[in-house]
Structures are given as C-alpha cells and as structure tokens.
Amino acid sequence: MNATPRTATTFSPPVMEARRWLDGVDFTDMPLINVSQAAPVDPPPLAMRHAMAKMIVEDDDTHLYGPVLGLPDLRAEVAAQWSNSYGGTITPENVAITSGCNQAFTAAISMLCAEGDEVILPVPYYFNHRMWLDMAGVTTVPLTPSDGLIPCVSEAAALITDKTRAIVLVTPNNPGGVEYPAATVRAFYDLAQGHNIALVIDETYRDFDSRTGAPHDLFTDPDWGDTLIQLYSFSKAYRLTGHRVGAMVASTPRLIEVEKFLDTVTICPNQLGQHAALWGMRNLGDWLAGERREILDRRAAIEEQFPRLAAKGWRLEGCGAYFAYLRHPFDMRSDALAQDLVKKVGVLTLPGTFFMPDGQGQQHLRVAFANVDRDGITALFDRLVAYTAR
C-alpha cells in the first residue's frame, strides 16, 4: 500500500477556500466587506517605497544571495531593539531572519521535532501551525482554553508526555485577539523549562499590543535560550507582506540547526525585504506608533459596537491585535454561517471550524479588522445585526 504524501495529511488553505465563496455572488448593491484575512492590504508607506526604489538601483546586494540566517545589520538591529524593549540580553547570533513568520515556525518545528513527536497548541489555533505539524508528521495536542481564551498551565501540564517537544503560544493571539498576561506566559515558560521542552512564542502582532512596556519578562532570564524560541513578522509592522520577512530569536546552537533547514528551503531571505525592514526599524518608529494607535482605535470601535450584537445573542470572546473572535447564536455550523453571510449581507469572515480540530468551532467566527476603519466597522455591525439565519 502506498504511503500518504505529506501534503495530503492536512487540509486545504482556509483563506483560499473562503475566497472561493465569493464566486458567483453579485456585490453591486452591497459591496463586499472583507474581514477574512489578517494582512495589511495597503503597500508600505511612501517613504519606505522611495527608500526601496533607491536600494534596487544603488545597492547591488539587494539582487544577490546573502547569508542564510539573514542580513547581519538586520540581525544586529533586532538584537539591540529587542534587548532594550524586553530588558534582556539578545545578541545578533541569537537572531535568524526568515522568509516570513510562517517559515520561522516551520524551521523551529523541523529543528525540534521528529516524526511521531507531539506539540501542544492552545485552541483556537493559527491554522498554518496545524497544517505544518500535520505535514511534518507531528501530532497536534489541542489545549482547550479557559474563559477569556487564556490557556491554563495546569491543563497543559496534564498533556505533556515523553513525546512532547514544545508548547506553542501566540500572543497577541490569532485568531482570538487576546493578549496573554505576563504571568501566564511566565508560567508556561516555567512549565516548559521544568520538562526540558521548548516554549515557542509567536509574537507576530507584538507591535499592536495594547499594553505599555514588555509583554513578558522571559528574556531577562540569563538561560532563556535553553527554553524560549520567539517568532516575529515584519509584514504586519511595515506592510511588507509580499516581501516575506520574519525573524526567529533562539539560542545559537538551535540556530545552527535552523540554518540547515533555511539553506535547503530558500537559501536566504528576500534581500530587498530585509533591507526595507532594517530601514523601517531605523526610520519608522513614529509611523509605527501611529499604526498601533489606529489599530487600537479600531479595537475600541469593535467593543463599542458590540452591544448591538450582544442584544441578539452574540458574544465577544476575544478582541485585540487585528482580531475579534465572536460566538454566534444560530443553530448552524459556523462554516455554513460564514458562507450565508457572504450571500445575504456581503460579509466575508472566517469560521471557527478553520481554527479548531475536526468537529469543533461551529459556534465561532473570526473577524480581522486591520483593513476596516471605524466607518467600515459600523457598516459591518449594521449588516450582522440585520442578518437572519436561513
């Protein structure tokens, strides 16, 4: 009997599936409100694009192979800024630049796990994390969250076996939007440390955290590299989605192993994107602060508008970063509801079934509001309030 190909072990890309729900629907009278994808649709700011244009013409390195672990100046800038913001010691040798945060995750899992190993994922989880674990032959062990979508450390401890290699946290969370308290993050770190497994923290949305100061203190531990692996994305901060630039912060011995994976898959990250990310880190601090204020204002608009839906039986279970995670009141699966919303009220969102193990998530929808301003959020709620189930 033939073995199952790796790609056949997981599901189809959810965002692509959702886009197919638009086929054949006429949006002439009710323009589509697309809250399905958590990526900026606008290009980088004009000043960055001008700088990138100059790089293309004047910097030959933007067209050539570079170091597998990334541009040295960018690694050094990440190390310096992270050391300052987290209050710990991070060196350039602790930083790898990757082709987006998704690749950082795949590299981390490839370095940590063998086929048949286990990784604990709090649910609802980021679907690409689940997809890669499937394709790598690694078992996803779902961790059901407590109230407020905050995972429970004691429940995670009960899931650890001799096959467990890592616990993965995403904070601020995708899809739930919640910001994990620093004490929770520290407790998971202590748990992982005590069991000699890795704690992988995806902080793709760290720039849009509502809190001031460091979201956790893990980097202040002088031995953080024995346990912690942090992932990051420049795509959300500087709208560099098409240039695919992410980062991993880990111990130097772990990055030696990661380098093997990265060299085999992409050889080096996108050079223009790396130079642009470095330019952004050095020049766009005030601009990024403004982007954060705008996202936090949109979050506030969601919370202000939500009582209109609450009156109809909806619940807001999480809100933050780019996301609102909603519990709907209808007697229908969330994937069926999401498709019905497209047809009846011109709203494209993602169902909770995309973020949960099979058979779960039927009562939830994820709203990604990064590309919808206050007026758009009002229109979104107008349509959700007006919707009636089939």
RASULJO-V892468 format. One record per residue. N is the residue number from 0. RES is the residue in one small letter. OMEGA is omega in degrees with one decimal (NA if undefined). Layout:
{{N RES OMEGA} {N RES OMEGA}}
//
This chain:
{{0 m -179.5} {1 n 175.7} {2 a 179.3} {3 t 176.3} {4 p -176.4} {5 r -176.2} {6 t 179.9} {7 a -178.7} {8 t -177.7} {9 t -174.4} {10 f 179.5} {11 s 179.6} {12 p -174.6} {13 p -178.1} {14 v 178.1} {15 m 177.3} {16 e -179.2} {17 a 179.5} {18 r 179.6} {19 r 177.2} {20 w 179.6} {21 l -175.7} {22 d 175.5} {23 g 179.8} {24 v -179.0} {25 d -178.9} {26 f -176.7} {27 t -175.9} {28 d -178.7} {29 m -176.9} {30 p -177.1} {31 l 166.7} {32 i -174.1} {33 n 177.0} {34 v -175.0} {35 s -170.5} {36 q -176.8} {37 a 178.2} {38 a 178.0} {39 p 177.0} {40 v 177.4} {41 d 176.4} {42 p 175.8} {43 p 179.0} {44 p -172.5} {45 l -179.7} {46 a 177.6} {47 m 179.5} {48 r 175.2} {49 h 179.0} {50 a 179.6} {51 m 177.8} {52 a 178.0} {53 k 177.9} {54 m -177.6} {55 i -177.2} {56 v -168.0} {57 e -175.8} {58 d -177.7} {59 d -177.7} {60 d -179.3} {61 t -177.8} {62 h -171.4} {63 l 170.7} {64 y 173.6} {65 g 179.1} {66 p -177.4} {67 v -177.6} {68 l 171.1} {69 g -179.2} {70 l -176.9} {71 p -179.2} {72 d 178.9} {73 l 176.5} {74 r 179.9} {75 a 179.7} {76 e 176.3} {77 v -179.3} {78 a -177.8} {79 a -177.9} {80 q 179.7} {81 w 177.8} {82 s 179.7} {83 n -173.8} {84 s -179.2} {85 y 178.0} {86 g 179.9} {87 g 179.1} {88 t 178.1} {89 i -179.3} {90 t 175.6} {91 p 179.4} {92 e 175.7} {93 n -172.6} {94 v 169.3} {95 a 174.7} {96 i -174.7} {97 t 177.9} {98 s -177.2} {99 g -179.5} {100 c 176.3} {101 n 179.3} {102 q 176.0} {103 a 179.0} {104 f -179.0} {105 t 178.3} {106 a -179.8} {107 a -179.3} {108 i 178.7} {109 s 178.8} {110 m -173.7} {111 l -163.1} {112 c 167.1} {113 a 178.6} {114 e -178.8} {115 g 175.6} {116 d -177.0} {117 e 174.5} {118 v 180.0} {119 i 177.8} {120 l 170.5} {121 p 177.0} {122 v -0.4} {123 p -176.6} {124 y 173.1} {125 y -168.7} {126 f 179.0} {127 n 174.1} {128 h 178.6} {129 r -178.3} {130 m -178.8} {131 w 177.5} {132 l 176.9} {133 d -175.0} {134 m 178.8} {135 a -178.0} {136 g -179.9} {137 v -177.3} {138 t 173.5} {139 t 176.4} {140 v -175.7} {141 p 177.1} {142 l -178.6} {143 t -176.5} {144 p 172.7} {145 s 178.0} {146 d -179.4} {147 g 177.0} {148 l 176.7} {149 i -178.6} {150 p -176.4} {151 c -176.9} {152 v -178.1} {153 s 176.9} {154 e 175.5} {155 a -179.6} {156 a -179.0} {157 a -178.3} {158 l -176.0} {159 i 176.1} {160 t 178.3} {161 d 176.9} {162 k -177.8} {163 t 179.6} {164 r -176.6} {165 a 165.0} {166 i -178.6} {167 v 173.6} {168 l 173.5} {169 v -178.4} {170 t -12.6} {171 p -164.9} {172 n 166.5} {173 n 21.2} {174 p -167.6} {175 g 179.5} {176 g -174.3} {177 v 175.2} {178 e -178.1} {179 y 177.9} {180 p -180.0} {181 a 179.9} {182 a 177.5} {183 t 179.4} {184 v 178.9} {185 r -179.6} {186 a 177.0} {187 f 176.7} {188 y 179.7} {189 d 178.0} {190 l 179.8} {191 a 179.8} {192 q -178.8} {193 g -179.5} {194 h 178.3} {195 n 173.5} {196 i -177.7} {197 a 167.0} {198 l 179.0} {199 v -179.6} {200 i 176.1} {201 d -179.8} {202 e 178.3} {203 t -172.7} {204 y -176.7} {205 r -177.4} {206 d -177.5} {207 f 174.1} {208 d -176.4} {209 s -176.3} {210 r 174.0} {211 t -179.3} {212 g -177.2} {213 a 179.7} {214 p 175.6} {215 h -176.0} {216 d -171.0} {217 l -178.3} {218 f 176.5} {219 t 175.7} {220 d -178.7} {221 p 179.4} {222 d -176.2} {223 w -175.9} {224 g 178.2} {225 d -172.9} {226 t -167.2} {227 l 167.3} {228 i -179.5} {229 q 178.5} {230 l -176.4} {231 y 177.6} {232 s 172.7} {233 f -176.0} {234 s -176.1} {235 k -176.4} {236 a -171.2} {237 y 179.3} {238 r -178.8} {239 l -172.9} {240 t -176.9} {241 g -178.3} {242 h 171.5} {243 r 178.4} {244 v 176.4} {245 g -178.9} {246 a 170.8} {247 m 174.4} {248 v -175.5} {249 a 177.1} {250 s 179.1} {251 t 176.8} {252 p 178.0} {253 r 179.8} {254 l 173.9} {255 i 177.2} {256 e 178.6} {257 v -179.1} {258 e 178.5} {259 k 179.9} {260 f -176.1} {261 l 179.8} {262 d -178.3} {263 t -172.9} {264 v -175.5} {265 t -175.3} {266 i 176.6} {267 c 175.3} {268 p 177.1} {269 n -174.2} {270 q 179.4} {271 l 178.9} {272 g 178.4} {273 q 178.6} {274 h 178.4} {275 a 178.4} {276 a 178.0} {277 l 178.4} {278 w 179.3} {279 g 179.8} {280 m -177.3} {281 r -170.1} {282 n -170.9} {283 l 179.7} {284 g -179.6} {285 d 178.6} {286 w -179.6} {287 l 176.4} {288 a 176.7} {289 g 176.3} {290 e 178.4} {291 r 179.5} {292 r -179.8} {293 e 178.5} {294 i 178.8} {295 l 176.4} {296 d 177.5} {297 r 174.4} {298 r 179.1} {299 a 178.9} {300 a 176.5} {301 i -177.4} {302 e 178.8} {303 e -177.4} {304 q -167.1} {305 f 178.2} {306 p 177.3} {307 r 177.2} {308 l 179.7} {309 a 178.8} {310 a 179.2} {311 k 173.8} {312 g 177.2} {313 w 174.0} {314 r 175.4} {315 l -174.3} {316 e 176.7} {317 g 178.4} {318 c 179.3} {319 g -175.5} {320 a -179.0} {321 y -160.4} {322 f 163.3} {323 a -178.4} {324 y -169.1} {325 l 171.1} {326 r -176.5} {327 h -174.6} {328 p -169.4} {329 f 178.4} {330 d 178.4} {331 m 178.4} {332 r -177.0} {333 s 177.6} {334 d 174.7} {335 a 178.2} {336 l -179.0} {337 a 178.5} {338 q 178.5} {339 d 177.6} {340 l 176.7} {341 v -174.2} {342 k -171.8} {343 k -175.1} {344 v 174.3} {345 g 178.6} {346 v 176.4} {347 l 177.3} {348 t -179.5} {349 l -179.4} {350 p 177.7} {351 g 178.7} {352 t 178.5} {353 f -172.2} {354 f -173.6} {355 m 172.5} {356 p -178.4} {357 d 177.4} {358 g -178.6} {359 q 176.8} {360 g -175.3} {361 q -174.9} {362 q -171.1} {363 h 172.4} {364 l 172.4} {365 r 175.2} {366 v 175.8} {367 a -169.2} {368 f -176.9} {369 a -176.3} {370 n -178.8} {371 v -178.2} {372 d -177.0} {373 r 178.6} {374 d 178.4} {375 g 178.0} {376 i 175.1} {377 t 178.5} {378 a 178.2} {379 l -178.7} {380 f 174.5} {381 d -177.6} {382 r 179.1} {383 l 177.1} {384 v -177.5} {385 a -174.5} {386 y 171.6} {387 t -177.3} {388 a -179.3} {389 r NA}}
//
